[in-house]
Amino acid sequence: MSDALSAWTGFTQKNALARFLDINLRGAGQVIFQNNPLTGLFFLAAIIWGAIASGQIDIAIGAVVALVVATVTAMLLNVDQTSLEQGMFGFNGVLVGVAVPTLLADGAAMWFILLVGAAVSTVVMLAVSKIMKTWEAPALTFPFVLTTWFLVLGAYSFGHLPIASMGPAALPHALDTAGAESALNVTELFLAWLKGPAQVFLINNPVSGVLVLVGLLVSSAWAAGLAAVGAAVALAVSLALGASLAAVTAGLYGFSPVLTAVGLGCVFYAPSPRVLVFALLGTVFTVLVQGAMNAGVAPLGIPTFTAPFVFVTWLFLLPKADLKPHPHGLMQGGLFKKSP
């Protein structure tokens, strides 16, 4: 695998079109921290599979278009070349590209704001990275979260942006579990577990979850294992606390914990028994923050997106706690710089 990747990398240095494709594929892979074009290809396959299965091909088109627009915007802004080649300006664009068609109805206005949002996600990436550099922390997916919050919240004010699957805005209230069936059979639990990784891309499909995990595995066994464990922990904790079964079985409590588990467990800190316990604590806390933020944004009628992962990971990165920061994920060249 490494020989093939090296051969591909060598080819991209000689062919401009292949290099552009490589940058975009790495951008897709960086959604879950992987600087690997094959991983990115698996992630795009997961999006495309889920989009076709749900009859929403515009989600797949949106993901690819937004990925390219975000990357081209970065090139036009003459960003740091190393960060560009690692795909660091594409992953927020991909997420904007899947979120907007998922939540808003297809139409000219939707595609307009998708294009604008994809380009702006690169600008926001630069802005957030500059702010977070002060604390030696990465921007993570916050550029996607912030940009897309503005895009979809604006739909409530614009009549030509009809909402497809968002809201309605409502005051939060305690979940009534009286009479609710709390037992899931093994098959339902298995499918809910697989949907956790898929929901990183807003895809409610277990096959897409398999593709995400395989995509991680071809790049990092640690990342694949931690993603699987993160989804399992999220499933167990959310069920134990009596979360909405509809949300649990759709994987909606799993996607942010998956990102937290991978980020804390093997990207920003070198894996060790102590780091894994630290990552487990962060993963459990992400489930709690997910529930809190679900209630917090309910009056706005918008999703949390990956905000629970972002806030928890920032909190767990800022102390550093002498846990041997892993060079792969620290700020370098204006965006990701190795620690001394």
C-alpha positions in Angstrom: 0.0 0.0 0.0 2.8 2.4 0.9 4.6 1.7 -2.4 1.5 2.4 -4.4 0.9 5.6 -2.4 4.5 6.7 -3.0 4.2 6.0 -6.7 1.0 8.0 -6.9 2.6 10.9 -5.0 5.5 10.8 -7.5 3.1 10.9 -10.4 1.3 13.9 -9.0 4.5 15.9 -8.9 4.7 15.5 -12.7 1.1 15.9 -13.7 -0.9 19.1 -12.7 -4.3 17.5 -13.1 -3.3 14.5 -10.9 -1.9 16.9 -8.3 -5.1 18.8 -8.2 -7.1 15.5 -7.8 -4.7 14.4 -5.1 -5.2 17.7 -3.1 -8.9 17.3 -3.3 -8.9 13.6 -2.2 -6.6 14.5 0.7 -9.1 17.2 1.6 -11.9 14.7 1.8 -9.7 12.4 3.9 -8.9 15.3 6.3 -12.5 15.3 7.5 -11.3 12.6 9.9 -7.6 13.8 10.1 -6.2 11.5 7.3 -3.7 12.9 4.9 -4.3 10.1 2.4 -5.9 10.3 -1.0 -7.2 6.7 -0.9 -9.0 7.4 2.4 -10.5 10.5 0.8 -11.8 8.3 -2.1 -13.4 5.9 0.4 -15.0 8.9 2.2 -16.4 10.3 -1.1 -17.7 6.8 -2.0 -19.5 6.7 1.4 -21.2 10.0 0.6 -22.1 8.9 -2.9 -23.5 5.6 -1.7 -25.6 7.2 1.0 -26.8 9.9 -1.3 -28.0 7.5 -4.0 -29.5 5.1 -1.4 -31.6 8.0 0.0 -32.5 9.3 -3.4 -30.7 12.6 -2.8 -28.0 12.6 -5.5 -27.6 16.4 -5.0 -25.8 15.6 -1.7 -23.1 13.7 -3.6 -22.8 16.5 -6.2 -22.8 19.1 -3.5 -19.9 17.4 -1.7 -17.7 17.2 -4.8 -18.5 20.7 -6.0 -17.9 22.2 -2.6 -14.7 20.3 -2.1 -13.4 21.7 -5.4 -14.6 25.2 -4.8 -13.0 25.3 -1.3 -9.7 24.0 -2.7 -9.7 26.4 -5.7 -10.5 29.3 -3.3 -7.4 28.4 -1.2 -5.3 28.3 -4.4 -6.5 31.8 -5.4 -5.8 33.1 -2.0 -2.2 31.8 -2.3 -2.3 29.9 1.0 0.5 28.0 2.6 1.6 25.4 0.0 2.3 22.6 2.5 -1.1 22.9 4.1 -2.8 23.1 0.7 -1.1 19.9 -0.5 -2.2 18.1 2.7 -5.8 18.9 1.9 -6.3 21.2 4.9 -8.5 23.6 2.9 -10.9 21.0 1.5 -12.5 19.1 4.4 -14.6 22.0 5.7 -15.9 22.5 2.1 -16.9 18.8 1.8 -19.0 19.1 4.9 -20.7 22.3 3.8 -21.4 20.5 0.5 -23.3 17.7 2.2 -25.0 19.8 4.8 -26.6 22.4 2.6 -28.4 20.0 0.2 -29.4 17.8 3.2 -31.2 20.6 5.1 -32.4 22.8 2.3 -34.6 22.1 -0.7 -33.0 21.7 -4.1 -33.1 24.8 -6.3 -31.0 27.7 -7.7 -30.9 29.5 -4.4 -29.6 26.4 -2.5 -26.8 25.9 -5.0 -25.9 29.6 -4.8 -25.4 29.6 -1.1 -23.6 26.2 -1.3 -21.0 27.7 -3.7 -20.7 30.8 -1.5 -20.4 28.8 1.6 -17.8 26.5 0.2 -15.6 29.4 -0.8 -16.2 31.2 2.5 -15.3 28.1 4.5 -11.7 28.5 3.3 -11.7 32.1 4.4 -13.1 31.1 7.8 -10.5 28.3 8.0 -7.8 30.9 7.7 -9.4 33.2 10.3 -10.1 30.5 12.9 -6.6 29.0 12.4 -5.0 32.4 13.0 -7.0 32.8 16.2 -6.4 29.3 17.5 -2.7 29.4 16.7 -2.4 31.5 19.9 -3.3 28.4 21.9 -1.5 26.0 19.6 -4.8 24.3 18.7 -6.2 23.5 15.2 -9.3 24.9 13.7 -10.8 21.4 13.4 -14.3 21.5 11.7 -15.3 24.8 13.3 -15.1 26.7 10.0 -17.7 24.2 8.6 -19.9 24.6 11.7 -19.8 28.4 11.8 -20.2 28.9 8.0 -23.1 26.4 7.7 -24.9 27.7 10.8 -25.1 31.1 9.1 -26.2 29.5 5.8 -29.0 27.4 7.1 -30.2 29.8 9.8 -30.6 32.4 7.0 -33.1 30.1 5.3 -35.7 31.2 7.9 -35.4 34.7 6.5 -35.3 34.0 2.8 -38.4 32.8 1.0 -36.5 31.4 -1.9 -34.5 29.0 0.4 -37.1 26.4 1.3 -36.2 24.2 4.2 -36.2 20.4 3.5 -35.2 18.8 6.8 -34.5 21.2 9.5 -36.3 22.5 12.6 -38.9 23.6 13.5 -37.5 25.9 16.0 -38.7 25.0 19.5 -38.0 25.5 23.2 -36.1 22.6 24.7 -38.0 20.3 27.0 -37.3 17.2 29.0 -37.5 14.0 27.0 -40.6 11.9 27.9 -39.5 8.3 28.0 -42.7 7.0 29.5 -43.9 4.0 27.6 -40.9 4.1 25.2 -39.4 0.9 24.1 -35.8 1.0 25.2 -34.5 -2.4 24.0 -32.8 -2.8 20.7 -32.0 -6.1 19.2 -28.5 -7.0 18.1 -29.1 -6.1 14.5 -30.5 -2.7 15.4 -27.5 -2.1 17.7 -25.0 -3.1 15.0 -26.6 -0.8 12.4 -26.8 2.1 14.8 -23.1 1.6 15.6 -22.2 1.7 11.9 -24.2 4.8 11.3 -22.1 6.8 13.8 -19.1 7.1 11.4 -21.4 7.7 8.5 -23.1 10.6 10.2 -19.7 12.5 10.3 -20.8 13.2 6.7 -24.5 13.6 7.6 -25.2 10.2 6.0 -27.8 7.9 7.6 -26.6 4.6 6.1 -24.7 1.7 7.6 -22.9 0.7 4.3 -21.5 4.3 4.3 -20.3 3.7 7.8 -18.4 0.6 6.6 -16.8 2.6 3.8 -15.7 5.3 6.3 -14.1 2.7 8.6 -12.4 1.0 5.7 -11.2 4.4 4.5 -9.7 5.0 7.9 -8.1 1.5 8.0 -6.2 2.0 4.8 -4.5 5.0 6.3 -4.3 4.2 10.0 -5.3 1.1 12.0 -5.3 3.3 15.1 -7.8 5.8 13.6 -10.1 3.0 12.4 -10.0 1.2 15.7 -10.7 4.4 17.7 -13.5 5.5 15.4 -15.1 2.1 15.9 -14.7 2.3 19.7 -15.9 5.9 19.7 -19.1 5.0 18.0 -19.6 2.1 20.4 -19.0 4.2 23.4 -21.4 6.9 22.1 -24.1 4.2 21.5 -23.7 2.7 25.0 -23.7 6.1 26.8 -26.6 7.6 24.9 -28.7 4.5 25.4 -27.8 4.3 29.1 -28.8 7.9 29.6 -32.2 7.4 27.8 -31.5 9.5 24.7 -34.2 9.5 21.9 -34.1 6.1 20.3 -34.8 7.7 16.9 -31.7 9.8 17.3 -29.6 7.0 18.6 -30.5 4.5 15.9 -29.8 7.1 13.2 -26.3 7.5 14.6 -26.8 11.1 15.7 -25.1 10.6 19.0 -22.1 8.9 17.3 -20.5 11.2 14.8 -18.9 13.8 17.1 -17.6 11.1 19.6 -16.0 9.3 16.6 -14.1 12.5 15.7 -13.2 13.1 19.3 -11.9 9.6 19.8 -9.7 9.7 16.7 -8.5 13.2 17.4 -7.5 12.7 21.0 -6.6 9.1 20.8 -4.0 9.0 17.9 -3.8 12.3 16.0 -3.1 15.1 18.5 -1.5 12.8 21.1 0.6 9.8 20.6 -1.3 6.6 21.6 -0.5 5.2 25.0 -2.6 3.7 27.8 -2.8 7.1 29.5 -3.8 8.9 26.3 -6.4 6.2 25.5 -8.0 6.8 28.9 -7.9 10.5 28.3 -9.5 10.0 24.9 -12.2 7.8 26.4 -13.1 10.5 28.9 -13.3 13.0 26.1 -15.5 10.7 24.0 -17.9 10.2 26.9 -18.0 13.9 27.6 -18.8 14.5 23.9 -22.0 12.5 24.2 -23.1 14.7 27.1 -22.2 17.9 25.2 -24.1 16.5 22.2 -27.2 16.3 24.3 -26.6 19.7 25.8 -26.1 21.3 22.5 -29.2 19.6 21.0 -31.2 21.4 23.6 -29.2 24.6 23.2 -29.8 25.0 19.5 -33.4 23.8 19.5 -34.8 27.4 19.7 -32.8 28.2 16.6 -34.1 25.2 14.6 -30.6 24.3 13.4 -28.4 21.2 13.9 -25.3 21.1 16.1 -23.3 19.7 13.3 -19.8 18.8 14.7 -19.7 21.5 17.3 -19.7 19.1 20.3 -16.6 17.5 18.9 -14.9 20.8 18.3 -15.6 22.3 21.7 -14.7 19.1 23.6 -11.5 18.6 21.6 -10.4 22.2 22.1 -11.0 21.8 25.9 -8.9 18.6 25.9 -6.1 20.0 23.8 -5.6 23.3 25.5 -4.2 21.9 28.8 -1.8 19.6 26.8 -1.4 17.8 30.2 2.1 16.6 29.2 0.6 13.8 27.1 3.2 14.0 24.4 1.5 15.9 21.6 1.7 14.1 18.3 3.4 16.1 15.5 0.8 15.1 12.8 -1.9 17.3 14.1 -0.2 20.4 15.5 0.0 23.8 13.8 2.6 23.9 11.0 3.3 26.4 8.2 0.7 28.8 9.5 -1.8 26.0 10.0 -0.1 23.0 11.3 3.3 23.5 13.1 5.3 20.7 14.8 5.8 21.1 18.5 9.4 21.7 19.7 
